[in-house]
Amino acid sequence: MPVMKRFVLPALMCIVLVTASAPVFAQQKAPAPSKPSATAEAPNRSSQRLDKLFDKLKEAESPIAAKSVASDIERAFEHSGSATADLIYTRVKEAMEAQDFDTAIDLLDYLIAMRPGWAEPYHRRAIIHFIRKDQDAAFRDIRETLAREPRHYHALAGLGGILKMQGDAKGAFKAYNRVLEIYPHFSDLKESLEKMRPEVEGQPI
């Protein structure tokens, strides 16, 4: 689930110095500000769309409606803005489905070096570490995911799960609550929170 960056292309201004020895400069006009390129506008549009999707997710009136919005968000998470990186990521998913975790890790390491600001490869790598029972590595990658996308509700839920396994009930409770702030209809989480409540009741969170 970290928020998204706004790209602004600065206008270029030309300062004309008028001197007595060069009067022709006084007639020159400053060049018009350059227009943002399609490449610069694309991340901004993507960020705005994701913000709107998270608003819709929070306001969804039913689990079914929320699930539809969540699917759109998760598809957005899986797009890096690079066709090459996205193709490699598709291969990562195929490797994970085949339980070829060594290949998946190698590809994810490459993706992270290639696109270090992209949150999703860290999340995928965290999942593999968790499957392999390496909680410390999973925890590190979840932190990296959330540093890039703080609203990544699956990463937050994973963080809560790890903290709970480590005996940090207060930390887990806080992480799960954050999930529900972002995604109120997140499956079965409310029930888990209610079961945990007596354990953390009255303790500072």
C-alpha positions as CSV (number, residue, x, y, z in Angstrom):
1,M,0.0,0.0,0.0
2,P,3.3,5.9,1.2
3,V,1.9,9.6,-0.9
4,M,2.0,10.0,-4.8
5,K,4.3,12.6,-6.3
6,R,3.2,15.7,-8.3
7,F,5.3,16.6,-11.3
8,V,5.4,20.3,-12.3
9,L,7.3,21.4,-15.3
10,P,8.7,24.9,-14.5
11,A,8.3,27.7,-17.0
12,L,11.4,29.0,-18.6
13,M,11.8,32.8,-18.6
14,C,14.2,34.8,-20.7
15,I,15.6,38.0,-19.1
16,V,16.4,40.6,-21.7
17,L,19.0,43.2,-20.9
18,V,18.6,46.4,-22.7
19,T,21.7,48.5,-23.3
20,A,22.3,51.6,-25.3
21,S,24.8,49.7,-27.4
22,A,22.3,46.9,-28.2
23,P,18.8,48.4,-28.6
24,V,17.6,45.5,-30.7
25,F,17.3,43.4,-27.6
26,A,14.5,45.6,-26.3
27,Q,12.3,44.4,-29.2
28,Q,12.8,40.7,-28.4
29,K,10.0,38.9,-26.7
30,A,10.5,36.3,-24.0
31,P,9.8,32.8,-25.2
32,A,6.4,31.3,-24.2
33,P,6.5,28.9,-21.3
34,S,7.0,25.3,-22.5
35,K,4.0,23.1,-22.2
36,P,4.2,19.9,-20.0
37,S,5.0,16.9,-22.1
38,A,2.8,13.8,-22.2
39,T,5.5,12.0,-20.3
40,A,5.5,14.5,-17.5
41,E,1.7,14.6,-17.3
42,A,1.2,10.8,-17.2
43,P,2.4,10.2,-13.6
44,N,0.3,13.2,-12.4
45,R,-2.8,11.8,-14.1
46,S,-2.1,8.4,-12.6
47,S,-1.6,9.9,-9.1
48,Q,-4.9,11.8,-9.4
49,R,-6.8,8.7,-10.6
50,L,-5.4,6.7,-7.7
51,D,-6.4,9.3,-5.2
52,K,-10.0,9.3,-6.6
53,L,-10.1,5.5,-6.4
54,F,-9.0,5.5,-2.7
55,D,-11.8,8.1,-2.1
56,K,-14.3,5.7,-3.7
57,L,-12.9,2.8,-1.8
58,K,-13.5,4.6,1.5
59,E,-17.0,5.6,0.6
60,A,-18.1,2.3,-0.9
61,E,-21.5,1.2,0.5
62,S,-21.0,-2.5,0.3
63,P,-18.3,-5.2,0.2
64,I,-19.1,-5.9,-3.4
65,A,-18.8,-2.3,-4.5
66,A,-15.6,-1.9,-2.5
67,K,-14.1,-5.1,-4.1
68,S,-14.6,-3.6,-7.5
69,V,-12.8,-0.4,-6.6
70,A,-10.0,-2.4,-4.8
71,S,-9.4,-4.4,-8.0
72,D,-8.9,-1.2,-9.9
73,I,-6.4,0.1,-7.3
74,E,-4.5,-3.2,-7.3
75,R,-4.2,-3.1,-11.1
76,A,-2.9,0.5,-10.8
77,F,-0.3,-0.8,-8.2
78,E,1.0,-3.2,-10.8
79,H,1.8,-0.6,-13.4
80,S,5.2,1.1,-13.1
81,G,5.0,3.5,-16.0
82,S,7.6,1.4,-17.9
83,A,6.5,-1.2,-20.4
84,T,9.7,-3.1,-19.9
85,A,9.3,-3.2,-16.1
86,D,5.6,-4.2,-16.4
87,L,6.5,-7.1,-18.7
88,I,9.1,-8.3,-16.2
89,Y,6.5,-8.0,-13.4
90,T,4.1,-10.2,-15.4
91,R,6.9,-12.8,-15.4
92,V,7.2,-12.4,-11.7
93,K,3.6,-13.3,-11.2
94,E,3.9,-16.3,-13.4
95,A,6.9,-17.5,-11.5
96,M,5.1,-17.1,-8.2
97,E,2.0,-19.0,-9.5
98,A,4.4,-21.8,-10.4
99,Q,6.0,-21.5,-7.0
100,D,9.3,-20.8,-8.7
101,F,10.3,-18.4,-5.9
102,D,14.0,-18.3,-6.8
103,T,13.3,-17.0,-10.2
104,A,10.7,-14.6,-8.8
105,I,13.2,-13.2,-6.3
106,D,15.8,-12.7,-9.0
107,L,13.4,-10.8,-11.2
108,L,12.1,-8.7,-8.3
109,D,15.7,-7.8,-7.3
110,Y,16.2,-6.6,-10.8
111,L,12.9,-4.7,-10.9
112,I,13.8,-2.9,-7.6
113,A,17.1,-1.9,-8.9
114,M,15.5,-0.7,-12.2
115,R,12.5,1.1,-10.6
116,P,13.4,1.8,-6.9
117,G,10.4,4.0,-6.4
118,W,7.8,1.4,-7.4
119,A,6.2,-0.1,-4.3
120,E,4.7,-3.3,-5.7
121,P,7.9,-5.3,-6.3
122,Y,8.8,-4.8,-2.6
123,H,5.3,-6.1,-1.6
124,R,5.7,-9.2,-3.8
125,R,9.1,-9.9,-2.4
126,A,7.7,-9.6,1.1
127,I,5.1,-12.2,0.3
128,I,7.8,-14.7,-0.8
129,H,9.9,-14.0,2.3
130,F,6.8,-14.6,4.4
131,I,6.1,-17.9,2.6
132,R,9.7,-18.9,3.3
133,K,9.2,-18.0,6.9
134,D,11.7,-15.2,6.9
135,Q,9.8,-12.7,8.9
136,D,12.6,-10.2,9.3
137,A,13.1,-9.9,5.5
138,A,9.3,-9.8,5.0
139,F,9.0,-7.0,7.6
140,R,11.8,-5.0,5.9
141,D,10.1,-5.2,2.5
142,I,6.7,-4.3,3.9
143,R,8.3,-1.2,5.4
144,E,9.8,-0.4,2.0
145,T,6.4,-0.9,0.3
146,L,4.7,1.4,2.8
147,A,7.4,4.0,2.5
148,R,6.4,4.3,-1.2
149,E,2.7,3.8,-0.9
150,P,1.4,4.3,2.7
151,R,-2.2,3.3,1.6
152,H,-1.2,-0.2,0.5
153,Y,-3.8,-2.0,2.5
154,H,-2.4,-5.5,1.8
155,A,1.0,-4.5,3.0
156,L,-0.5,-3.0,6.1
157,A,-2.5,-6.2,6.7
158,G,0.7,-8.1,6.3
159,L,2.5,-5.9,8.7
160,G,-0.3,-6.5,11.2
161,G,0.0,-10.2,10.8
162,I,3.7,-10.2,11.4
163,L,3.4,-8.0,14.4
164,K,0.7,-10.2,15.8
165,M,2.9,-13.3,15.3
166,Q,5.8,-11.5,17.1
167,G,3.5,-10.8,20.1
168,D,3.1,-7.1,19.4
169,A,-0.7,-7.0,19.8
170,K,-0.8,-3.2,20.1
171,G,1.2,-2.7,16.9
172,A,-0.9,-5.3,15.0
173,F,-4.1,-3.6,16.3
174,K,-2.9,-0.2,15.0
175,A,-1.9,-1.6,11.6
176,Y,-5.3,-3.4,11.2
177,N,-7.1,-0.2,12.2
178,R,-5.2,1.7,9.5
179,V,-6.3,-0.9,6.9
180,L,-10.0,-0.3,7.9
181,E,-9.5,3.5,7.6
182,I,-8.4,3.0,4.0
183,Y,-10.6,0.0,3.1
184,P,-13.6,-0.2,5.5
185,H,-14.9,-3.4,3.9
186,F,-11.6,-5.3,4.0
187,S,-12.5,-8.9,4.3
188,D,-12.9,-10.3,7.9
189,L,-10.7,-7.7,9.5
190,K,-13.4,-6.2,11.7
191,E,-13.9,-9.6,13.3
192,S,-10.2,-10.0,13.9
193,L,-10.0,-6.6,15.5
194,E,-12.9,-7.3,17.9
195,K,-11.2,-10.5,19.0
196,M,-8.0,-8.6,19.7
197,R,-9.7,-5.7,21.4
198,P,-9.8,-7.2,25.0
199,E,-6.1,-7.8,24.8
200,V,-5.3,-4.2,24.0
201,E,-8.2,-2.5,25.7
202,G,-6.9,0.2,28.0
203,Q,-3.4,0.1,26.6
204,P,-1.9,3.0,24.7
205,I,-1.7,2.3,21.0
